[in-house]
Amino acid sequence: MVTHGKVTPWLFLAPYLTLFVVFVIAPIVYGAWISLHRYDYTLPGKPFVGLDNYLTLLTPGSITFDIFWDSMQATAIFTVTSVPLLLVIPLLVALVMNRSFPGRNVFRAVFFAPYVLGVAVVAVLWRYLLDRNIGLVNYYLEAVGLPGDIAWTTSVPAAWVALVGVTVWWTLGFNAVIYLAGLQDIPRELYESARVDGANGWQQFRHVTLPGLRPVLSFVTMVTIIASVNMFGQSYLMTEGGPGRATRTAIYQIAETGLRNYQMGSASAMSYVLTVFLMLLSLGVFWLFRERRG
């Protein structure tokens, strides 16, 4: 019998751990170090400033206070409006796809197809479709007697409607597929027992489907929130953060501050503040979907 020493498992883990340290741990540590400096990579001097970059973000009237918290507000608006839609609509689609009917596979493909497109393709495509003058959306709205002169990308709240609508259209297929996998794992016997007990469709959904989907709902909620908080490409390519700074999200502002204004220290501090908020939000989601006993 071949025996292995205690070092053997670590040898198998070594390739992953190496990548994890190089591409996850090291950037986290280096980013924290940058946030403690006035770090402009175009200049030789990068003086240590301690927590000044963080204090500036938390001090009303400072240079970066307003622009950062305005971007956090934009992120909150997008997250609050998009996440409920991306939880409910894909679930409804999955419930339909879970039934047997002619053309079901085509129906599944139609809903999932947009998700395989990159954000650049989706954003540029919809920017032309939503153009105020030549876009097909306004054309067809006018054709059916609705207002056809909407500035979808240059006015609010139309810009938010456009960003949320495009994001839901683009990504609902992913959530729907995850829901569908969860629905197919719920034993059919539970539904049969519920029907024998006289449960109607709504009661079956409430007492069988939703409890059976609890782990899937937790995963989908967490992934959707993270994706929404990190929204950048749609805003950058469709509205360019406008009108004004109305749709400039936190990730957009961090990229602008660090890569365009060369204020990497401030940008790193912004990213860590955003991370703290996202961690607190994650804890809230885990608490909401926790197993309740008794």
SULDA-V129923 format. One record per residue. N is the residue number from 0. RES is the residue in one letter. SS is DSSP state (H for helix, E for strand, C for the rest). OMEGA is omega in radians with two decimals (* if undefined). D_FIRST is the distance of its C-alpha to the first C-alpha in whole Angstrom. Layout:
{{N & RES & SS & OMEGA & D_FIRST} {N & RES & SS & OMEGA & D_FIRST}}
This chain:
{{0 & M & C & -3.13 & 0} {1 & V & C & 3.10 & 4} {2 & T & C & -3.13 & 6} {3 & H & C & 3.11 & 10} {4 & G & C & -3.12 & 13} {5 & K & C & -3.09 & 16} {6 & V & H & -3.06 & 18} {7 & T & H & 3.11 & 16} {8 & P & H & -3.14 & 18} {9 & W & H & 3.07 & 21} {10 & L & H & 3.10 & 20} {11 & F & H & -3.14 & 20} {12 & L & H & -3.01 & 23} {13 & A & H & -3.14 & 25} {14 & P & H & 3.13 & 27} {15 & Y & H & -3.11 & 28} {16 & L & H & 3.10 & 29} {17 & T & H & 3.11 & 31} {18 & L & H & -3.13 & 33} {19 & F & H & -3.13 & 33} {20 & V & H & -3.06 & 35} {21 & V & H & -3.00 & 37} {22 & F & H & 3.12 & 38} {23 & V & H & -3.06 & 39} {24 & I & H & -3.11 & 38} {25 & A & H & 3.09 & 40} {26 & P & H & 3.11 & 43} {27 & I & H & -3.13 & 44} {28 & V & H & -3.12 & 44} {29 & Y & H & 3.10 & 46} {30 & G & H & 3.09 & 48} {31 & A & H & 3.11 & 49} {32 & W & H & 3.12 & 50} {33 & I & H & -3.09 & 52} {34 & S & H & 3.13 & 54} {35 & L & C & -3.12 & 55} {36 & H & E & 2.93 & 57} {37 & R & C & -2.88 & 60} {38 & Y & C & 3.02 & 58} {39 & D & C & -3.01 & 60} {40 & Y & C & 3.06 & 58} {41 & T & C & -3.11 & 61} {42 & L & C & -3.10 & 62} {43 & P & C & -3.08 & 61} {44 & G & C & 3.12 & 61} {45 & K & C & -3.01 & 59} {46 & P & C & 3.08 & 60} {47 & F & E & -3.12 & 58} {48 & V & C & 3.11 & 60} {49 & G & C & -3.10 & 58} {50 & L & C & -3.08 & 58} {51 & D & H & -3.13 & 61} {52 & N & H & 3.11 & 60} {53 & Y & H & -3.14 & 59} {54 & L & H & 3.11 & 62} {55 & T & H & 3.13 & 64} {56 & L & H & -3.07 & 62} {57 & L & C & -3.10 & 63} {58 & T & C & 3.12 & 67} {59 & P & C & 3.14 & 69} {60 & G & C & 3.12 & 72} {61 & S & C & -3.05 & 69} {62 & I & C & -3.02 & 69} {63 & T & C & -3.05 & 65} {64 & F & H & -3.05 & 66} {65 & D & H & -3.07 & 68} {66 & I & H & 3.14 & 66} {67 & F & H & -3.08 & 62} {68 & W & H & 2.97 & 63} {69 & D & H & 3.11 & 65} {70 & S & H & 3.06 & 62} {71 & M & H & 3.08 & 60} {72 & Q & H & 3.10 & 63} {73 & A & H & 3.09 & 63} {74 & T & H & 3.13 & 59} {75 & A & H & 3.13 & 59} {76 & I & H & -3.13 & 62} {77 & F & H & -3.10 & 60} {78 & T & H & -3.09 & 57} {79 & V & H & -3.11 & 59} {80 & T & H & -3.05 & 61} {81 & S & H & -3.04 & 58} {82 & V & H & 3.12 & 55} {83 & P & H & 3.12 & 56} {84 & L & H & -3.11 & 57} {85 & L & H & 3.01 & 54} {86 & L & H & -3.02 & 53} {87 & V & H & -3.06 & 55} {88 & I & H & 3.09 & 56} {89 & P & H & 3.10 & 52} {90 & L & H & 3.09 & 52} {91 & L & H & 3.10 & 55} {92 & V & H & -3.13 & 54} {93 & A & H & 3.11 & 51} {94 & L & H & 3.10 & 52} {95 & V & H & -3.10 & 54} {96 & M & H & -3.13 & 51} {97 & N & C & 3.12 & 50} {98 & R & C & 3.11 & 52} {99 & S & C & 3.09 & 53} {100 & F & C & -3.13 & 56} {101 & P & C & 3.11 & 57} {102 & G & C & -3.09 & 56} {103 & R & H & -3.13 & 53} {104 & N & H & 3.08 & 51} {105 & V & H & 3.12 & 54} {106 & F & H & 3.12 & 54} {107 & R & H & -3.12 & 51} {108 & A & H & -3.12 & 51} {109 & V & H & -3.10 & 54} {110 & F & H & -3.11 & 53} {111 & F & H & -3.02 & 50} {112 & A & H & -3.11 & 52} {113 & P & H & -3.06 & 53} {114 & Y & H & -3.12 & 50} {115 & V & H & 3.12 & 49} {116 & L & C & 3.08 & 52} {117 & G & C & -3.11 & 52} {118 & V & H & 3.14 & 54} {119 & A & H & 3.13 & 56} {120 & V & H & -3.10 & 57} {121 & V & H & -3.07 & 57} {122 & A & H & -3.14 & 60} {123 & V & H & 3.11 & 62} {124 & L & H & -3.09 & 62} {125 & W & H & 3.07 & 63} {126 & R & H & 3.08 & 66} {127 & Y & H & 3.13 & 68} {128 & L & H & -3.11 & 68} {129 & L & C & 3.13 & 69} {130 & D & C & -3.05 & 71} {131 & R & C & -3.02 & 75} {132 & N & C & -3.03 & 77} {133 & I & C & -3.07 & 75} {134 & G & C & -3.14 & 72} {135 & L & H & -3.13 & 72} {136 & V & H & 3.11 & 71} {137 & N & H & 3.14 & 74} {138 & Y & H & -3.10 & 76} {139 & Y & H & 3.04 & 74} {140 & L & H & 3.13 & 75} {141 & E & H & -3.12 & 79} {142 & A & H & 3.14 & 79} {143 & V & C & 3.04 & 78} {144 & G & C & 3.10 & 81} {145 & L & C & 3.11 & 79} {146 & P & C & -3.08 & 79} {147 & G & C & -3.13 & 78} {148 & D & C & -3.07 & 78} {149 & I & C & 3.10 & 75} {150 & A & C & -3.01 & 74} {151 & W & C & -3.04 & 70} {152 & T & C & -3.06 & 69} {153 & T & C & 3.10 & 72} {154 & S & C & 3.05 & 73} {155 & V & C & 0.15 & 72} {156 & P & C & -3.09 & 70} {157 & A & H & -3.13 & 70} {158 & A & H & 3.11 & 68} {159 & W & H & 3.09 & 65} {160 & V & H & 3.14 & 66} {161 & A & H & -3.10 & 65} {162 & L & H & -3.14 & 62} {163 & V & H & -3.12 & 61} {164 & G & H & 3.14 & 62} {165 & V & H & -3.14 & 60} {166 & T & H & 3.11 & 57} {167 & V & H & 3.12 & 57} {168 & W & H & -3.04 & 57} {169 & W & H & -2.92 & 55} {170 & T & H & -3.07 & 52} {171 & L & H & -3.14 & 52} {172 & G & H & 3.13 & 50} {173 & F & H & 3.14 & 47} {174 & N & H & -3.14 & 48} {175 & A & H & 3.13 & 49} {176 & V & H & 3.10 & 45} {177 & I & H & 3.08 & 43} {178 & Y & H & -3.10 & 46} {179 & L & H & 3.09 & 45} {180 & A & H & 3.11 & 42} {181 & G & H & 3.12 & 42} {182 & L & H & -3.11 & 45} {183 & Q & H & 3.10 & 43} {184 & D & C & 3.11 & 40} {185 & I & C & -3.09 & 43} {186 & P & C & 3.11 & 43} {187 & R & H & -3.10 & 46} {188 & E & H & 3.13 & 46} {189 & L & H & 3.10 & 47} {190 & Y & H & 3.12 & 50} {191 & E & H & 3.11 & 51} {192 & S & H & 3.13 & 51} {193 & A & H & 3.12 & 53} {194 & R & H & 3.10 & 56} {195 & V & H & 3.13 & 56} {196 & D & C & 3.08 & 57} {197 & G & C & -3.14 & 60} {198 & A & C & 3.07 & 58} {199 & N & C & -3.08 & 60} {200 & G & H & -3.13 & 58} {201 & W & H & 3.13 & 59} {202 & Q & H & 3.07 & 57} {203 & Q & H & 3.13 & 54} {204 & F & H & -3.05 & 54} {205 & R & H & -3.00 & 54} {206 & H & H & 3.13 & 52} {207 & V & H & -3.05 & 49} {208 & T & H & -3.09 & 49} {209 & L & H & 3.07 & 49} {210 & P & H & 3.12 & 47} {211 & G & H & -3.12 & 44} {212 & L & C & -3.05 & 45} {213 & R & H & 3.13 & 45} {214 & P & H & 3.13 & 41} {215 & V & H & 3.11 & 43} {216 & L & H & 3.11 & 46} {217 & S & H & -3.14 & 44} {218 & F & H & -3.10 & 42} {219 & V & H & 3.13 & 45} {220 & T & H & -3.10 & 48} {221 & M & H & -3.13 & 46} {222 & V & H & -3.12 & 45} {223 & T & H & 3.11 & 49} {224 & I & H & 3.14 & 50} {225 & I & H & -3.14 & 48} {226 & A & H & -3.12 & 49} {227 & S & H & 3.12 & 53} {228 & V & H & -3.12 & 53} {229 & N & C & -3.13 & 52} {230 & M & C & 3.14 & 54} {231 & F & C & -2.98 & 56} {232 & G & H & -3.12 & 56} {233 & Q & H & -3.13 & 58} {234 & S & H & -3.09 & 61} {235 & Y & H & -3.03 & 61} {236 & L & H & -3.08 & 61} {237 & M & H & -3.05 & 64} {238 & T & H & -3.08 & 66} {239 & E & C & 3.12 & 65} {240 & G & C & -3.07 & 65} {241 & G & C & -0.02 & 69} {242 & P & C & -3.01 & 71} {243 & G & C & 3.08 & 71} {244 & R & C & -2.98 & 68} {245 & A & C & -3.09 & 68} {246 & T & C & 3.10 & 65} {247 & R & C & -3.08 & 63} {248 & T & C & -3.10 & 60} {249 & A & H & 3.13 & 58} {250 & I & H & 3.09 & 55} {251 & Y & H & -3.10 & 58} {252 & Q & H & 3.10 & 60} {253 & I & H & 3.11 & 57} {254 & A & H & 3.12 & 57} {255 & E & H & -3.10 & 61} {256 & T & H & -3.05 & 61} {257 & G & H & -3.00 & 58} {258 & L & H & -3.12 & 58} {259 & R & H & 3.13 & 62} {260 & N & C & 3.08 & 63} {261 & Y & C & 3.12 & 61} {262 & Q & C & -3.04 & 60} {263 & M & H & 3.12 & 56} {264 & G & H & 3.12 & 57} {265 & S & H & 3.14 & 59} {266 & A & H & 3.11 & 56} {267 & S & H & 3.10 & 53} {268 & A & H & 3.09 & 55} {269 & M & H & -3.10 & 56} {270 & S & H & 3.14 & 52} {271 & Y & H & 3.04 & 51} {272 & V & H & 3.09 & 54} {273 & L & H & 3.13 & 53} {274 & T & H & 3.12 & 49} {275 & V & H & 3.11 & 50} {276 & F & H & -3.13 & 53} {277 & L & H & 3.08 & 50} {278 & M & H & 3.11 & 47} {279 & L & H & 3.10 & 50} {280 & L & H & 3.11 & 51} {281 & S & H & 3.10 & 47} {282 & L & H & 3.09 & 47} {283 & G & H & 3.12 & 50} {284 & V & H & 3.12 & 48} {285 & F & H & 3.11 & 45} {286 & W & H & -3.11 & 47} {287 & L & H & -3.08 & 49} {288 & F & C & 3.14 & 46} {289 & R & C & 3.07 & 45} {290 & E & C & 3.11 & 44} {291 & R & C & -3.09 & 47} {292 & R & C & 3.07 & 46} {293 & G & C & * & 49}}
